[in-house]
Amino acid sequence: MHVGIDLRALLSPRYRSAIGTGHFVLQVTKKMIAEHPDAHFSVFVDHKVRRKDLYFLHAFTRVEVVELPYAFVGGIFPWLFNELVVTNTLKRSEIDILFVPDITVRVPLRCRIPFVAICAHADLYESAACYPSVLNRKQKTIMQVNVRRARHLYVPGEEARMSMIDLFRVDPKKITVLRPGVDKRFFTEVHSQDKYAAARFGIKKKLILWVGTIEPAKNLTRFVQAFGIFQQERRTARDRDHSDYQLLIVGADGYKAGEIKNFMKDLDVRDDVKFAGYVTGEDLAALYRYAELCVVPTTYERYGMVPLESLASGTSCIVHHDSVAHEMVDEGIIIVDMRDARKIADVMRDAILSPQTDEDRVMRQKHVERYTWSHAARTIMKKIAELRSSL
């Protein structure tokens, strides 16, 4: 079986707003390749691909890396470049099935190769105002065409599955729920050095953690409003002029990040809100472990990786009541209507009044152990194999 994987743009450091999607795709791709020795893979990348990812792909003799040539016309007329260059490249590769990890990546109309795709972008409809209007219309158009043409679709949860059925009238048999995995580095015990990782980002008090790209879709402004209410009540309860908590915002700047940061400066919490920027590896794991609480205020979470990472680190997490994370686990997940700052503040107050024990941390970790990248890769490859046998 010869499988193509379209990684154009997804592994590029220039696409900072797609960091979560890029991490998801990279981990799944690695497991697909490493754990399915009977398959041959052609991986399609563009000129912006990270070198370290190429090193991994080139380590396998069963993997052919196809780097699409850079063309000036591609930047001016992407559809033309796609229909001519990308179509011919796919045809020459002689793949049986193409795996498209992002439904908003254009699959050439002239391409007759059957493909399967991950669709985690219902927020383009449900939170349309949170994205640039031109980009939103473009991605929705590509998504609509790809959904109709795809042989099979993978979605991150049952709520997303129902959205696809309602929005596009997709046959339910054509959709499979695909859960993310959790990196092993998050399954570690609390370490005495964790506080130093937090201190490097200006955290000197107890920590409440937020992780994600700074953009309107993440509902960050309402969460910071809730944090302001929470801080005021903590000051009153302690009869002091300051709270004993700080908020650390971890993530790269996205669409309208400057406006969001300026909004925060006008609130009475700016001294207790710190920005860490994009954090990876062991530093991120240490922040999860050190945090008293993690909050994911977005009303539409594409993959649910942040809540899973928080729970794997033993830290409870507050999510929206319709979050995909609530579908996956119950232990350690606290749900609330993230459209109401007052309710968020109340839930945060109640959560910190219930201190975490070592037993709680272990239980949360056990609940998310079953979510592995290997399982995600097997889910994708199983359907690809079924489709291949039916061709």
N, C-alpha and C positions, 0 to 999 in steps of 0.2 A: 504494500500500500504506500502510495506516494502522496504526502500531505503538504500543501503549501500553507505558510503562515504569513499573513500580511502585517508586518510591524512598521510600516511607513509612519513616520511622525511620532509614534507612541514611545519610542525609546530615545527621543531627542531631548537634550537638556534645555532647548529653547521653548519647549511647550510646558512651561512651569505650571500652568493651570490644569494640566492633565497628569500631575505627579501620581495621584492615587491610582488612576487607570493604568499608567505606565508600570507601576509596581505590581499591580494585579496581573497584568499581561506578562510581564517578565517572569514572575514566579511560576505561572501556569505553563508558559512556554518551556522553561527549564525542565519541569517535571515531565511534560509531554515527550520531550526529546530523550531525557535520561532514562525514563522508565518504560519506554516502548521500543525495545531494540529491533523489533521486526519491521518497523516503519522507516521509511526514508522521508526526509524533510527538505523542503526548499523554503528558506526564510527570506522574505523580501523586505529590504530596508532602504531608506533614502540616505542622502549624503550627510544628513545631520545626526546619524546614529552615533551613540557613544562607543568609543574604542573598547572599553572594558567589556561591553556586551558582545562585541565582535570576537574578542578573545575566547569567551565561553563557547560561542557557536562554532568557531573554527576547531574546537577541541574534539568534535565528533566527526568521524569519517562519513557518517550517514546524513550529515547536514551540508547542504549546499547553500551558501550565503549569496544572495543575488542583490547587489547594491545598484539601485536604479540610478542612472546617470543624472547629474544635475544639468538642467536646461533652463536658459533664461525664459523661454516661452512658457515653461511650467509655472513660473511665478505670475505671468500675465494672463495666460489662458490655461488654467489648471485642468479644465474639462478636456481641452484638446490634447494636452500632454497625457492625460489619463487614458483617453480613448485610443491614442496612437501608440505611445511608448509603453505604457503599463500593460495594455492589452497584448501587444506583441511579446513582451517579456513573459507574461503569464503563459501564453500559448507555447512558447519555446521550452518552458520548464517541464511540460508534459505531466503535470500533477493530476491526481485523480479528484481531489477535493481541496477547496481553499477554505482555511479557517480565518475569519475576519474578527479579531478581538474587540473591535469598536465599530458599532453599526453606523456611526457618522463618518467613517472613512469611505470615500467613494469607490465602489466596485464598478469598473468600466461596463457600460451597457453592451459593448461588443464582446465582452467576455462570456463565453458559453460554459465555463467550468462551474459545476455546482459548488455552492458555498454555504457554510454555516456561520452564524455570527452571534456575538454577545450584544445584547441590547439592554443597557442600563441607563437610558437617557429619557425616561418618561418625564423628568423634570423640565425638559425643553417645552413641554406643554403645561405642566402643573405649576412651574415657576418661571414662565416665559419672561416676565418683567425683570428678572434677575440677570439676564444675559443681554449682550449687545444685540439690537434688533436685527441688523443685517446678518450677523453670524447665526442668530437663532433661526432665521428663515432659511438660511443655507443648510444648516445641519438638519432641520426638520424635513426639508425636501429630500436630502440624501437619505435620511432615515426612512422616509416613506417608501422610496424606491427600493432600498435594500430589504426592507421588511417583506415587501411583496415578492421579491426575487429569491430570497434565501430559502434553502431547503429545510433549515431548522434554526431555531433561535434559542439562546440561553439567556435567562433573566436571573437577577440576584435574589428574588423572593416571590412569595405568593401574591403580595400586593402589586408588585411590578408585573407579574403574570396577568392579573386581572386588568391592569391598565392597558397592556398590549392587546388583550382581547377586546376591550371596550373601544380603544382608539382606532385600531386597524382591522377589527373583525377577523383576527387571526384564529385559525383552527387550534383549539387547545392542545391537540396532539402534536402540534408543530413546535411546542414550547417546553423546555426543560428548565427547572430551577437549578441554578449553579451557585453553590455557596463558596465563599473565599476560604483561603487557608490563613493560618497564623504563623508568622516566622518563629522559629525555635528560640530566638534570643529573648523573646518576651516571657518565656516560661522559666523564669529564674527567681530566686528568693530575694527578699529585700536585703540590700547590702549597705554597710555603714558608709560607703563612699557615695551613695546616691545623693546625699544632701549637697555634696560638693559640685555635682553636675548641675543641680538646681541653682546653686550659688553663682555659678559662672554666668547665669542669665539674670542675675540681680534678685533672686528669690532669697529672702531672709526670714520669711514667715512660713506658715502652713500654706500648702500649694493646692490651688484648683487649676486644672489643666484643660486647655482647649487645643485640639490638633486639626489642621485642615488648611486648605488654600483660603486666603483672605479675599472673599468676594461676597456679593450680596446674597447669593444662593445659600450661603452657610448660616444666614440668620444671626450673624455675629452682633449686630447693633442691638437687637432686642435682648440677646444674652447679656451684653455688657450693661444694659439698663437693669436687668434682673440682678446682676452682680452689684450694682450700685445700691439697690434696695437691700440686698443681703448685707452689704458692708455697713450701711446705716444702722441696721438692726443689731449687728454685732457690736458696733460702737456703743449703742444704747445699753445693750445687755451687759457689757463689760464696764460701763460707766467711764469710758475713756474717749479720747479724741481720735483714736485710730483703731482699726480692726486687726485681728490676728491672722488674717488671710491675705494672700496675693493671688492674682490671676496671671498665668503665663500663657500667652498666645503663641503657638508653635505652628509655623507654616509660611510658605512663600506668598508674596504678593500676587494677587490676581486682578480680575476686572474690578475697577473702582476701589482698589485697596486704599488709595490716598484719601478718598472721601470718607471711607469707614474710619480710618485712623483720625482724621480731623474731627469727626463726630465724637469720638471717644475723648478727645482733648477738652471738649466742652462739658464733660461730666465730672462729677466730684470723686472720681476714682482713678484719675490718671497716674497718681503716685503709686497705686497698687496694681496697675496693669503693666506688664512687661511684654515686650515682643522679642521672641528668640530667633525669628527667621526660620529658614528650612533646617531641620535637625534630622539626622539619620543615625543608624547603627545603635551602638551601646548607649550613647547619650540619650536618645529617645526612649530606650528601654528603661534607663535609670529615672527619667522624668516620670514615666508612667508609674514606676514602683514607689517613687517618693510622694506622689500626689495623694492627697486625701480624697480627691474626687475628680472624675473626668466628666466633662459635659459636652454633648454633641447636640447643639440646638437646631440643626437643619431639619426642616420638615420633610425633606426627601433625601435619604442617604442611599447613594447608589449601590455600594457594596457592603457596607457595615463593617469595614475593616477596623476603624478606630475603636468602636465599642469592644470588638473581639480582642484587640491588642490590649486594651485597658483591663479587661477581665483576665486575660492570660497573665497579666502582671499582678493580678490580685486586687486591683482597684475597682471599686464599683463605678458605674457609669449612668448618667442621666440622659435619656433619649426621648425623642418625640413619640407619642403613643402609637403612631403608625409606622415607626421605624422598622426597617428590615431586621435590625438586631433583635427586636422583640420577638420576631418569628423564630429566631435561632436559639436563644437562651432566655431563661427566666432568672436564674440565680445571679444576683449582683446587678441586674438591670433595673433601673428606676424609670418609670414612664410618667410623662407629663405633657400637657398641651404647650408646645413650644411657641405658640402665638401669643401667650399671655405672660408678661414679665413678672407679674405678681405671683402667679402660680409657680414659675420657675424658682423664684427666690424662696418661696415656702418649702419647696421640695429640697432645695439646697440646704436650708436650715435644718430640716428634719434629718437629712442624710448625715450631716456632720455630728448631730446629737446621738447618732447610733455608731459608736466607734467600731472600726474594723478589727477583727481578731485574726490570729494566724489561721484558725480553722475556717474563717470566712474566705480568706485568700486562697487556701487550698481548694475549697469547694468551687470557687469561681474558675480556677484554673482547670479543674476536672471537667467542668461543663463545656469548655471550649476546646478541649484536647482533640475531639473528634473532627474538628475543622482543619483539614490539612490540604496543602497544595497538591499532594499526590492524589487525594480523592477528587479534587477539582479537575485535575488532568485526566483521570480515568473517566469521569463523567463526560468530558468532551470527546475523548477518543472512542468511547463506547458507541456514541451516536454516529461518529464519523465512520466507524467500521460497519455499522448497520447500513448506512447510506451507500457506502462503497459496494457492499454485497448486493444491493438492490439495483445498481446501475447496469 
